Amino acid sequence: MMPIAKRLVAAAVVLAGMHATGFASDVTFVMRNSHPNAVEVELYSQDREHVWPGGSEVYYLDDGETKEMSLSCEEGEKICYGAWVAGDQGTFWGTGPDNAQRCTDCCYTCVGGETEEINLVE
């Protein structure tokens, strides 16, 4: 058996490592496209360099479509959505394309669960 002091040190090292990397969580963004045109969406971490779905991919919502976008994030991480009309990045919601705009009420904290339905209206 390991002496209690060694077990406490080992536990402290494990907890410190978990704190440094953060706890993983899952959150689902629920979005409805009420605009008459298709919409593209990206989700942006405000705490690290990370975008969902990532790469050159976007979430695509046809007009009238509701989509659930599930992602893994770090517990407590702030995530904002950017959405725009497909082919018209000048018509946008949230932080818009490339997370370039400031927004009100377009960010959520990663704590698990799902957002209320986010309705993108004309």
N, CA, C and O atoms as CSV, one atom per row, in Angstrom:
chain,resi,resn,atom,element,x,y,z
A,1,MET,N,N,0.842,-1.195,0.000
A,1,MET,CA,C,0.000,0.000,0.000
A,1,MET,C,C,0.878,1.246,0.000
A,1,MET,O,O,1.989,1.254,0.529
A,2,MET,N,N,0.353,2.272,-0.597
A,2,MET,CA,C,1.070,3.534,-0.688
A,2,MET,C,C,0.805,4.330,0.591
A,2,MET,O,O,-0.342,4.410,1.031
A,3,PRO,N,N,1.842,4.921,1.199
A,3,PRO,CA,C,1.628,5.755,2.385
A,3,PRO,C,C,0.683,6.911,2.060
A,3,PRO,O,O,0.628,7.376,0.922
A,4,ILE,N,N,-0.055,7.366,3.062
A,4,ILE,CA,C,-1.069,8.406,2.861
A,4,ILE,C,C,-0.479,9.688,2.277
A,4,ILE,O,O,-1.125,10.326,1.446
A,5,ALA,N,N,0.715,10.079,2.683
A,5,ALA,CA,C,1.323,11.310,2.158
A,5,ALA,C,C,1.546,11.192,0.653
A,5,ALA,O,O,1.292,12.140,-0.090
A,6,LYS,N,N,2.025,10.018,0.197
A,6,LYS,CA,C,2.242,9.829,-1.238
A,6,LYS,C,C,0.917,9.836,-1.992
A,6,LYS,O,O,0.840,10.363,-3.102
A,7,ARG,N,N,-0.131,9.253,-1.396
A,7,ARG,CA,C,-1.446,9.258,-2.051
A,7,ARG,C,C,-1.990,10.671,-2.171
A,7,ARG,O,O,-2.584,11.021,-3.191
A,8,LEU,N,N,-1.796,11.487,-1.143
A,8,LEU,CA,C,-2.260,12.873,-1.187
A,8,LEU,C,C,-1.508,13.666,-2.252
A,8,LEU,O,O,-2.116,14.455,-2.976
A,9,VAL,N,N,-0.199,13.466,-2.357
A,9,VAL,CA,C,0.587,14.155,-3.372
A,9,VAL,C,C,0.136,13.711,-4.764
A,9,VAL,O,O,-0.016,14.542,-5.660
A,10,ALA,N,N,-0.077,12.416,-4.949
A,10,ALA,CA,C,-0.527,11.904,-6.246
A,10,ALA,C,C,-1.888,12.488,-6.608
A,10,ALA,O,O,-2.115,12.869,-7.756
A,11,ALA,N,N,-2.787,12.559,-5.641
A,11,ALA,CA,C,-4.112,13.133,-5.895
A,11,ALA,C,C,-4.004,14.609,-6.252
A,11,ALA,O,O,-4.710,15.080,-7.142
A,12,ALA,N,N,-3.136,15.340,-5.576
A,12,ALA,CA,C,-2.960,16.765,-5.863
A,12,ALA,C,C,-2.419,16.974,-7.276
A,12,ALA,O,O,-2.839,17.902,-7.967
A,13,VAL,N,N,-1.497,16.124,-7.707
A,13,VAL,CA,C,-0.943,16.230,-9.062
A,13,VAL,C,C,-2.035,15.981,-10.098
A,13,VAL,O,O,-2.119,16.703,-11.092
A,14,VAL,N,N,-2.873,14.968,-9.876
A,14,VAL,CA,C,-3.963,14.666,-10.805
A,14,VAL,C,C,-4.938,15.834,-10.866
A,14,VAL,O,O,-5.333,16.243,-11.958
A,15,LEU,N,N,-5.333,16.377,-9.726
A,15,LEU,CA,C,-6.268,17.501,-9.706
A,15,LEU,C,C,-5.677,18.739,-10.359
A,15,LEU,O,O,-6.383,19.465,-11.059
A,16,ALA,N,N,-4.401,18.989,-10.141
A,16,ALA,CA,C,-3.758,20.149,-10.764
A,16,ALA,C,C,-3.762,19.995,-12.279
A,16,ALA,O,O,-4.006,20.965,-12.996
A,17,GLY,N,N,-3.499,18.803,-12.771
A,17,GLY,CA,C,-3.537,18.566,-14.209
A,17,GLY,C,C,-4.923,18.756,-14.771
A,17,GLY,O,O,-5.070,19.287,-15.872
A,18,MET,N,N,-5.950,18.336,-14.046
A,18,MET,CA,C,-7.322,18.509,-14.506
A,18,MET,C,C,-7.681,19.988,-14.547
A,18,MET,O,O,-8.369,20.434,-15.466
A,19,HIS,N,N,-7.223,20.750,-13.565
A,19,HIS,CA,C,-7.519,22.183,-13.537
A,19,HIS,C,C,-6.834,22.893,-14.701
A,19,HIS,O,O,-7.409,23.801,-15.302
A,20,ALA,N,N,-5.617,22.484,-15.016
A,20,ALA,CA,C,-4.873,23.144,-16.087
A,20,ALA,C,C,-5.531,22.907,-17.442
A,20,ALA,O,O,-5.541,23.806,-18.284
A,21,THR,N,N,-6.078,21.718,-17.668
A,21,THR,CA,C,-6.668,21.431,-18.963
A,21,THR,C,C,-8.158,21.721,-18.996
A,21,THR,O,O,-8.741,21.814,-20.077
A,22,GLY,N,N,-8.783,21.866,-17.841
A,22,GLY,CA,C,-10.220,22.114,-17.798
A,22,GLY,C,C,-10.994,20.830,-17.948
A,22,GLY,O,O,-10.493,19.851,-18.499
A,23,PHE,N,N,-12.197,20.835,-17.464
A,23,PHE,CA,C,-13.056,19.672,-17.585
A,23,PHE,C,C,-13.806,19.763,-18.903
A,23,PHE,O,O,-14.223,20.843,-19.322
A,24,ALA,N,N,-13.969,18.636,-19.541
A,24,ALA,CA,C,-14.718,18.613,-20.799
A,24,ALA,C,C,-16.212,18.579,-20.499
A,24,ALA,O,O,-16.647,18.005,-19.501
A,25,SER,N,N,-16.971,19.193,-21.363
A,25,SER,CA,C,-18.422,19.199,-21.253
A,25,SER,C,C,-18.993,19.170,-22.665
A,25,SER,O,O,-18.273,19.401,-23.636
A,26,ASP,N,N,-20.259,18.893,-22.774
A,26,ASP,CA,C,-20.939,18.913,-24.058
A,26,ASP,C,C,-22.081,19.904,-23.974
A,26,ASP,O,O,-22.767,19.986,-22.955
A,27,VAL,N,N,-22.287,20.655,-25.038
A,27,VAL,CA,C,-23.408,21.586,-25.106
A,27,VAL,C,C,-24.009,21.484,-26.502
A,27,VAL,O,O,-23.304,21.223,-27.476
A,28,THR,N,N,-25.305,21.691,-26.584
A,28,THR,CA,C,-25.998,21.652,-27.864
A,28,THR,C,C,-26.626,23.006,-28.136
A,28,THR,O,O,-27.442,23.490,-27.351
A,29,PHE,N,N,-26.243,23.615,-29.249
A,29,PHE,CA,C,-26.869,24.853,-29.704
A,29,PHE,C,C,-28.061,24.464,-30.570
A,29,PHE,O,O,-27.918,23.681,-31.509
A,30,VAL,N,N,-29.231,25.005,-30.260
A,30,VAL,CA,C,-30.444,24.737,-31.027
A,30,VAL,C,C,-30.776,26.008,-31.808
A,30,VAL,O,O,-31.068,27.046,-31.214
A,31,MET,N,N,-30.730,25.927,-33.135
A,31,MET,CA,C,-30.946,27.115,-33.964
A,31,MET,C,C,-32.041,26.855,-34.990
A,31,MET,O,O,-32.129,25.780,-35.584
A,32,ARG,N,N,-32.873,27.879,-35.177
A,32,ARG,CA,C,-33.926,27.822,-36.184
A,32,ARG,C,C,-33.698,28.944,-37.190
A,32,ARG,O,O,-33.498,30.098,-36.812
A,33,ASN,N,N,-33.730,28.598,-38.462
A,33,ASN,CA,C,-33.567,29.586,-39.523
A,33,ASN,C,C,-34.951,30.036,-39.978
A,33,ASN,O,O,-35.630,29.325,-40.719
A,34,SER,N,N,-35.361,31.211,-39.534
A,34,SER,CA,C,-36.637,31.792,-39.964
A,34,SER,C,C,-36.448,32.808,-41.082
A,34,SER,O,O,-37.392,33.503,-41.455
A,35,HIS,N,N,-35.252,32.896,-41.611
A,35,HIS,CA,C,-34.962,33.765,-42.755
A,35,HIS,C,C,-35.368,33.024,-44.032
A,35,HIS,O,O,-35.293,31.796,-44.068
A,36,PRO,N,N,-35.797,33.739,-45.083
A,36,PRO,CA,C,-36.223,33.050,-46.309
A,36,PRO,C,C,-35.078,32.414,-47.108
A,36,PRO,O,O,-35.330,31.682,-48.065
A,37,ASN,N,N,-33.834,32.683,-46.727
A,37,ASN,CA,C,-32.685,32.100,-47.426
A,37,ASN,C,C,-31.932,31.156,-46.491
A,37,ASN,O,O,-32.102,31.207,-45.273
A,38,ALA,N,N,-31.108,30.304,-47.071
A,38,ALA,CA,C,-30.266,29.411,-46.285
A,38,ALA,C,C,-29.263,30.229,-45.473
A,38,ALA,O,O,-28.875,31.330,-45.866
A,39,VAL,N,N,-28.852,29.669,-44.335
A,39,VAL,CA,C,-27.952,30.357,-43.412
A,39,VAL,C,C,-26.788,29.432,-43.077
A,39,VAL,O,O,-26.955,28.218,-42.959
A,40,GLU,N,N,-25.601,30.028,-42.924
A,40,GLU,CA,C,-24.413,29.300,-42.480
A,40,GLU,C,C,-24.077,29.754,-41.060
A,40,GLU,O,O,-24.262,30.920,-40.711
A,41,VAL,N,N,-23.581,28.821,-40.245
A,41,VAL,CA,C,-23.320,29.094,-38.827
A,41,VAL,C,C,-21.959,28.533,-38.436
A,41,VAL,O,O,-21.571,27.447,-38.866
A,42,GLU,N,N,-21.247,29.288,-37.619
A,42,GLU,CA,C,-20.062,28.786,-36.928
A,42,GLU,C,C,-20.189,29.173,-35.457
A,42,GLU,O,O,-20.836,30.165,-35.118
A,43,LEU,N,N,-19.570,28.384,-34.596
A,43,LEU,CA,C,-19.562,28.646,-33.158
A,43,LEU,C,C,-18.122,28.915,-32.751
A,43,LEU,O,O,-17.219,28.155,-33.099
A,44,TYR,N,N,-17.908,30.008,-32.006
A,44,TYR,CA,C,-16.561,30.484,-31.714
A,44,TYR,C,C,-16.291,30.515,-30.209
A,44,TYR,O,O,-17.057,31.098,-29.441
A,45,SER,N,N,-15.194,29.883,-29.802
A,45,SER,CA,C,-14.747,30.014,-28.424
A,45,SER,C,C,-14.196,31.421,-28.236
A,45,SER,O,O,-13.480,31.934,-29.096
A,46,GLN,N,N,-14.529,32.033,-27.127
A,46,GLN,CA,C,-13.987,33.350,-26.800
A,46,GLN,C,C,-12.788,33.226,-25.856
A,46,GLN,O,O,-12.152,34.222,-25.512
A,47,ASP,N,N,-12.488,31.981,-25.440
A,47,ASP,CA,C,-11.427,31.749,-24.464
A,47,ASP,C,C,-10.197,31.067,-25.043
A,47,ASP,O,O,-9.153,31.007,-24.394
A,48,ARG,N,N,-10.317,30.552,-26.266
A,48,ARG,CA,C,-9.189,29.893,-26.928
A,48,ARG,C,C,-9.427,29.944,-28.437
A,48,ARG,O,O,-10.515,30.307,-28.882
A,49,GLU,N,N,-8.442,29.591,-29.199
A,49,GLU,CA,C,-8.537,29.598,-30.657
A,49,GLU,C,C,-9.238,28.319,-31.110
A,49,GLU,O,O,-8.579,27.346,-31.476
A,50,HIS,N,N,-10.564,28.319,-31.087
A,50,HIS,CA,C,-11.296,27.130,-31.522
A,50,HIS,C,C,-12.622,27.538,-32.154
A,50,HIS,O,O,-13.319,28.428,-31.666
A,51,VAL,N,N,-12.953,26.857,-33.262
A,51,VAL,CA,C,-14.182,27.120,-34.002
A,51,VAL,C,C,-14.852,25.777,-34.278
A,51,VAL,O,O,-14.189,24.792,-34.602
A,52,TRP,N,N,-16.173,25.755,-34.145
A,52,TRP,CA,C,-16.949,24.568,-34.515
A,52,TRP,C,C,-17.786,24.899,-35.744
A,52,TRP,O,O,-18.344,25.996,-35.756
A,53,PRO,N,N,-17.933,24.095,-36.755
A,53,PRO,CA,C,-17.431,22.733,-36.799
A,53,PRO,C,C,-15.946,22.633,-37.113
A,53,PRO,O,O,-15.378,21.553,-36.953
A,54,GLY,N,N,-15.294,23.693,-37.547
A,54,GLY,CA,C,-13.846,23.691,-37.748
A,54,GLY,C,C,-13.450,23.547,-39.204
A,54,GLY,O,O,-14.257,23.174,-40.056
A,55,GLY,N,N,-12.194,23.849,-39.469
A,55,GLY,CA,C,-11.682,23.784,-40.840
A,55,GLY,C,C,-12.445,24.749,-41.724
A,55,GLY,O,O,-12.747,25.868,-41.311
A,56,SER,N,N,-12.752,24.332,-42.915
A,56,SER,CA,C,-13.525,25.179,-43.825
A,56,SER,C,C,-15.000,24.788,-43.820
A,56,SER,O,O,-15.746,25.160,-44.726
A,57,GLU,N,N,-15.421,24.040,-42.802
A,57,GLU,CA,C,-16.802,23.584,-42.680
A,57,GLU,C,C,-17.669,24.642,-41.988
A,57,GLU,O,O,-17.165,25.454,-41.212
A,58,VAL,N,N,-18.963,24.625,-42.271
A,58,VAL,CA,C,-19.956,25.438,-41.557
A,58,VAL,C,C,-21.176,24.562,-41.312
A,58,VAL,O,O,-21.386,23.563,-42.001
A,59,TYR,N,N,-21.975,24.943,-40.329
A,59,TYR,CA,C,-23.285,24.322,-40.178
A,59,TYR,C,C,-24.208,25.017,-41.173
A,59,TYR,O,O,-24.171,26.242,-41.292
A,60,TYR,N,N,-25.019,24.271,-41.875
A,60,TYR,CA,C,-25.880,24.817,-42.923
A,60,TYR,C,C,-27.331,24.577,-42.543
A,60,TYR,O,O,-27.729,23.446,-42.264
A,61,LEU,N,N,-28.129,25.655,-42.533
A,61,LEU,CA,C,-29.553,25.547,-42.224
A,61,LEU,C,C,-30.360,26.080,-43.401
A,61,LEU,O,O,-30.233,27.247,-43.774
A,62,ASP,N,N,-31.180,25.230,-43.977
A,62,ASP,CA,C,-32.107,25.686,-45.016
A,62,ASP,C,C,-33.149,26.602,-44.387
A,62,ASP,O,O,-33.304,26.619,-43.166
A,63,ASP,N,N,-33.864,27.364,-45.212
A,63,ASP,CA,C,-34.920,28.223,-44.676
A,63,ASP,C,C,-35.984,27.341,-44.011
A,63,ASP,O,O,-36.435,26.342,-44.573
A,64,GLY,N,N,-36.364,27.747,-42.799
A,64,GLY,CA,C,-37.357,27.008,-42.026
A,64,GLY,C,C,-36.804,25.836,-41.237
A,64,GLY,O,O,-37.544,25.209,-40.478
A,65,GLU,N,N,-35.528,25.523,-41.393
A,65,GLU,CA,C,-34.937,24.365,-40.722
A,65,GLU,C,C,-34.497,24.692,-39.298
A,65,GLU,O,O,-33.991,25.781,-39.026
A,66,THR,N,N,-34.696,23.740,-38.401
A,66,THR,CA,C,-34.149,23.805,-37.048
A,66,THR,C,C,-33.077,22.731,-36.944
A,66,THR,O,O,-33.284,21.591,-37.358
A,67,LYS,N,N,-31.938,23.104,-36.391
A,67,LYS,CA,C,-30.830,22.153,-36.287
A,67,LYS,C,C,-30.247,22.198,-34.884
A,67,LYS,O,O,-30.142,23.260,-34.271
A,68,GLU,N,N,-29.867,21.025,-34.388
A,68,GLU,CA,C,-29.156,20.910,-33.122
A,68,GLU,C,C,-27.683,20.680,-33.437
A,68,GLU,O,O,-27.333,19.751,-34.165
A,69,MET,N,N,-26.821,21.538,-32.881
A,69,MET,CA,C,-25.386,21.457,-33.118
A,69,MET,C,C,-24.710,21.123,-31.797
A,69,MET,O,O,-24.548,21.986,-30.934
A,70,SER,N,N,-24.319,19.869,-31.649
A,70,SER,CA,C,-23.688,19.411,-30.414
A,70,SER,C,C,-22.180,19.527,-30.531
A,70,SER,O,O,-21.601,19.217,-31.573
A,71,LEU,N,N,-21.549,19.975,-29.461
A,71,LEU,CA,C,-20.105,20.114,-29.467
A,71,LEU,C,C,-19.534,19.831,-28.098
A,71,LEU,O,O,-20.213,19.966,-27.080
A,72,SER,N,N,-18.275,19.436,-28.089
A,72,SER,CA,C,-17.534,19.250,-26.846
A,72,SER,C,C,-16.754,20.524,-26.583
A,72,SER,O,O,-16.114,21.068,-27.484
A,73,CYS,N,N,-16.809,20.998,-25.349
A,73,CYS,CA,C,-16.128,22.242,-24.995
A,73,CYS,C,C,-15.564,22.099,-23.592
A,73,CYS,O,O,-15.803,21.102,-22.911
A,74,GLU,N,N,-14.817,23.100,-23.172
A,74,GLU,CA,C,-14.243,23.103,-21.829
A,74,GLU,C,C,-15.238,23.742,-20.866
A,74,GLU,O,O,-15.781,24.811,-21.147
A,75,GLU,N,N,-15.472,23.100,-19.754
A,75,GLU,CA,C,-16.409,23.594,-18.749
A,75,GLU,C,C,-16.106,25.051,-18.427
A,75,GLU,O,O,-14.972,25.379,-18.076
A,76,GLY,N,N,-17.104,25.937,-18.540
A,76,GLY,CA,C,-16.950,27.355,-18.259
A,76,GLY,C,C,-16.527,28.194,-19.451
A,76,GLY,O,O,-16.482,29.421,-19.358
A,77,GLU,N,N,-16.219,27.556,-20.566
A,77,GLU,CA,C,-15.789,28.266,-21.770
A,77,GLU,C,C,-16.945,29.094,-22.348
A,77,GLU,O,O,-18.089,28.640,-22.378
A,78,LYS,N,N,-16.635,30.299,-22.799
A,78,LYS,CA,C,-17.634,31.172,-23.415
A,78,LYS,C,C,-17.639,30.916,-24.921
A,78,LYS,O,O,-16.605,31.006,-25.583
A,79,ILE,N,N,-18.836,30.592,-25.457
A,79,ILE,CA,C,-18.979,30.275,-26.879
A,79,ILE,C,C,-20.041,31.192,-27.474
A,79,ILE,O,O,-21.139,31.317,-26.932
A,80,CYS,N,N,-19.707,31.833,-28.596
A,80,CYS,CA,C,-20.639,32.726,-29.282
A,80,CYS,C,C,-20.938,32.170,-30.669
A,80,CYS,O,O,-20.095,31.525,-31.292
A,81,TYR,N,N,-22.150,32.433,-31.136
A,81,TYR,CA,C,-22.476,31.994,-32.494
A,81,TYR,C,C,-22.351,33.152,-33.468
A,81,TYR,O,O,-22.603,34.310,-33.136
A,82,GLY,N,N,-21.954,32.798,-34.676
A,82,GLY,CA,C,-21.949,33.720,-35.800
A,82,GLY,C,C,-22.725,33.051,-36.921
A,82,GLY,O,O,-22.444,31.907,-37.277
A,83,ALA,N,N,-23.689,33.750,-37.473
A,83,ALA,CA,C,-24.501,33.206,-38.564
A,83,ALA,C,C,-24.652,34.268,-39.635
A,83,ALA,O,O,-24.635,35.463,-39.343
A,84,TRP,N,N,-24.800,33.827,-40.884
A,84,TRP,CA,C,-24.963,34.759,-41.988
A,84,TRP,C,C,-25.709,34.054,-43.110
A,84,TRP,O,O,-25.717,32.827,-43.208
A,85,VAL,N,N,-26.334,34.865,-43.948
A,85,VAL,CA,C,-27.032,34.329,-45.106
A,85,VAL,C,C,-25.998,33.731,-46.051
A,85,VAL,O,O,-24.991,34.369,-46.360
A,86,ALA,N,N,-26.243,32.517,-46.506
A,86,ALA,CA,C,-25.330,31.861,-47.437
A,86,ALA,C,C,-25.159,32.733,-48.677
A,86,ALA,O,O,-26.140,33.078,-49.335
A,87,GLY,N,N,-23.919,33.087,-48.995
A,87,GLY,CA,C,-23.638,33.925,-50.146
A,87,GLY,C,C,-23.758,35.416,-49.875
A,87,GLY,O,O,-23.555,36.220,-50.786
A,88,ASP,N,N,-24.083,35.809,-48.640
A,88,ASP,CA,C,-24.250,37.232,-48.293
A,88,ASP,C,C,-23.758,37.452,-46.867
A,88,ASP,O,O,-24.559,37.512,-45.934
A,89,GLN,N,N,-22.455,37.572,-46.697
A,89,GLN,CA,C,-21.897,37.720,-45.356
A,89,GLN,C,C,-22.211,39.077,-44.728
A,89,GLN,O,O,-21.896,39.300,-43.559
A,90,GLY,N,N,-22.825,39.983,-45.482
A,90,GLY,CA,C,-23.233,41.275,-44.939
A,90,GLY,C,C,-24.529,41.192,-44.147
A,90,GLY,O,O,-24.835,42.100,-43.374
A,91,THR,N,N,-25.289,40.130,-44.323
A,91,THR,CA,C,-26.510,39.899,-43.539
A,91,THR,C,C,-26.182,38.818,-42.525
A,91,THR,O,O,-26.058,37.643,-42.872
A,92,PHE,N,N,-26.040,39.228,-41.253
A,92,PHE,CA,C,-25.552,38.277,-40.250
A,92,PHE,C,C,-26.242,38.458,-38.909
A,92,PHE,O,O,-26.943,39.441,-38.673
A,93,TRP,N,N,-26.022,37.481,-38.041
A,93,TRP,CA,C,-26.505,37.486,-36.667
A,93,TRP,C,C,-25.328,37.149,-35.759
A,93,TRP,O,O,-24.334,36.575,-36.203
A,94,GLY,N,N,-25.448,37.508,-34.494
A,94,GLY,CA,C,-24.398,37.197,-33.530
A,94,GLY,C,C,-23.103,37.892,-33.894
A,94,GLY,O,O,-23.083,39.080,-34.216
A,95,THR,N,N,-22.019,37.130,-33.838
A,95,THR,CA,C,-20.709,37.703,-34.143
A,95,THR,C,C,-20.415,37.711,-35.638
A,95,THR,O,O,-19.358,38.184,-36.055
A,96,GLY,N,N,-21.335,37.196,-36.450
A,96,GLY,CA,C,-21.154,37.188,-37.903
A,96,GLY,C,C,-20.021,36.292,-38.339
A,96,GLY,O,O,-19.489,35.513,-37.548
A,97,PRO,N,N,-19.647,36.409,-39.623
A,97,PRO,CA,C,-18.556,35.585,-40.143
A,97,PRO,C,C,-17.238,35.916,-39.450
A,97,PRO,O,O,-16.962,37.078,-39.154
A,98,ASP,N,N,-16.445,34.913,-39.200
A,98,ASP,CA,C,-15.103,35.064,-38.625
A,98,ASP,C,C,-15.095,35.679,-37.228
A,98,ASP,O,O,-14.064,36.179,-36.780
A,99,ASN,N,N,-16.243,35.646,-36.531
A,99,ASN,CA,C,-16.288,36.149,-35.154
A,99,ASN,C,C,-15.876,37.620,-35.094
A,99,ASN,O,O,-15.264,38.060,-34.121
A,100,ALA,N,N,-16.219,38.379,-36.146
A,100,ALA,CA,C,-15.688,39.730,-36.329
A,100,ALA,C,C,-16.491,40.836,-35.646
A,100,ALA,O,O,-15.984,41.949,-35.508
A,101,GLN,N,N,-17.718,40.572,-35.218
A,101,GLN,CA,C,-18.577,41.614,-34.659
A,101,GLN,C,C,-18.819,41.391,-33.165
A,101,GLN,O,O,-18.712,40.272,-32.664
A,102,ARG,N,N,-19.137,42.453,-32.485
A,102,ARG,CA,C,-19.593,42.337,-31.090
A,102,ARG,C,C,-21.078,42.024,-31.117
A,102,ARG,O,O,-21.781,42.378,-32.063
A,103,CYS,N,N,-21.541,41.371,-30.093
A,103,CYS,CA,C,-22.961,41.025,-30.066
A,103,CYS,C,C,-23.489,41.097,-28.640
A,103,CYS,O,O,-22.726,41.080,-27.675
A,104,THR,N,N,-24.794,41.177,-28.530
A,104,THR,CA,C,-25.453,41.055,-27.239
A,104,THR,C,C,-26.326,39.817,-27.310
A,104,THR,O,O,-26.990,39.580,-28.319
A,105,ASP,N,N,-26.331,39.047,-26.276
A,105,ASP,CA,C,-27.168,37.847,-26.185
A,105,ASP,C,C,-26.851,36.803,-27.255
A,105,ASP,O,O,-27.769,36.134,-27.728
A,106,CYS,N,N,-25.604,36.640,-27.650
A,106,CYS,CA,C,-25.272,35.596,-28.626
A,106,CYS,C,C,-24.211,34.645,-28.084
A,106,CYS,O,O,-23.684,33.815,-28.824
A,107,CYS,N,N,-23.899,34.761,-26.800
A,107,CYS,CA,C,-22.865,33.922,-26.205
A,107,CYS,C,C,-23.451,33.085,-25.068
A,107,CYS,O,O,-24.388,33.497,-24.384
A,108,TYR,N,N,-22.880,31.918,-24.892
A,108,TYR,CA,C,-23.323,30.980,-23.873
A,108,TYR,C,C,-22.110,30.397,-23.186
A,108,TYR,O,O,-21.034,30.302,-23.777
A,109,THR,N,N,-22.286,30.008,-21.940
A,109,THR,CA,C,-21.214,29.389,-21.177
A,109,THR,C,C,-21.380,27.877,-21.241
A,109,THR,O,O,-22.476,27.350,-21.051
A,110,CYS,N,N,-20.283,27.195,-21.509
A,110,CYS,CA,C,-20.293,25.740,-21.613
A,110,CYS,C,C,-20.479,25.134,-20.224
A,110,CYS,O,O,-19.551,25.093,-19.416
A,111,VAL,N,N,-21.681,24.671,-19.970
A,111,VAL,CA,C,-21.983,24.011,-18.694
A,111,VAL,C,C,-22.774,22.725,-18.933
A,111,VAL,O,O,-23.312,22.141,-17.993
A,112,GLY,N,N,-22.843,22.292,-20.176
A,112,GLY,CA,C,-23.623,21.103,-20.511
A,112,GLY,C,C,-25.041,21.492,-20.879
A,112,GLY,O,O,-25.427,22.654,-20.752
A,113,GLY,N,N,-25.816,20.522,-21.335
A,113,GLY,CA,C,-27.206,20.766,-21.702
A,113,GLY,C,C,-27.334,21.384,-23.076
A,113,GLY,O,O,-26.497,21.167,-23.952
A,114,GLU,N,N,-28.402,22.163,-23.257
A,114,GLU,CA,C,-28.616,22.809,-24.542
A,114,GLU,C,C,-29.123,24.227,-24.346
A,114,GLU,O,O,-29.674,24.571,-23.299
A,115,THR,N,N,-28.925,25.047,-25.380
A,115,THR,CA,C,-29.397,26.422,-25.353
A,115,THR,C,C,-30.909,26.433,-25.601
A,115,THR,O,O,-31.477,25.442,-26.059
A,116,GLU,N,N,-31.540,27.538,-25.300
A,116,GLU,CA,C,-32.913,27.712,-25.770
A,116,GLU,C,C,-32.847,27.799,-27.286
A,116,GLU,O,O,-31.763,27.956,-27.846
A,117,GLU,N,N,-33.980,27.699,-27.956
A,117,GLU,CA,C,-33.962,27.805,-29.418
A,117,GLU,C,C,-33.562,29.225,-29.817
A,117,GLU,O,O,-34.178,30.201,-29.389
A,118,ILE,N,N,-32.532,29.323,-30.635
A,118,ILE,CA,C,-32.049,30.601,-31.158
A,118,ILE,C,C,-32.707,30.771,-32.516
A,118,ILE,O,O,-32.472,29.983,-33.433
A,119,ASN,N,N,-33.533,31.804,-32.642
A,119,ASN,CA,C,-34.303,31.992,-33.867
A,119,ASN,C,C,-33.669,33.099,-34.710
A,119,ASN,O,O,-33.613,34.255,-34.291
A,120,LEU,N,N,-33.197,32.737,-35.889
A,120,LEU,CA,C,-32.584,33.699,-36.811
A,120,LEU,C,C,-33.678,34.222,-37.722
A,120,LEU,O,O,-34.136,33.530,-38.631
A,121,VAL,N,N,-34.094,35.468,-37.462
A,121,VAL,CA,C,-35.219,36.052,-38.212
A,121,VAL,C,C,-34.723,37.148,-39.143
A,121,VAL,O,O,-33.647,37.713,-38.952
A,122,GLU,N,N,-35.528,37.429,-40.147
A,122,GLU,CA,C,-35.186,38.431,-41.148
A,122,GLU,C,C,-35.078,39.810,-40.537
A,122,GLU,O,O,-34.795,40.778,-41.244
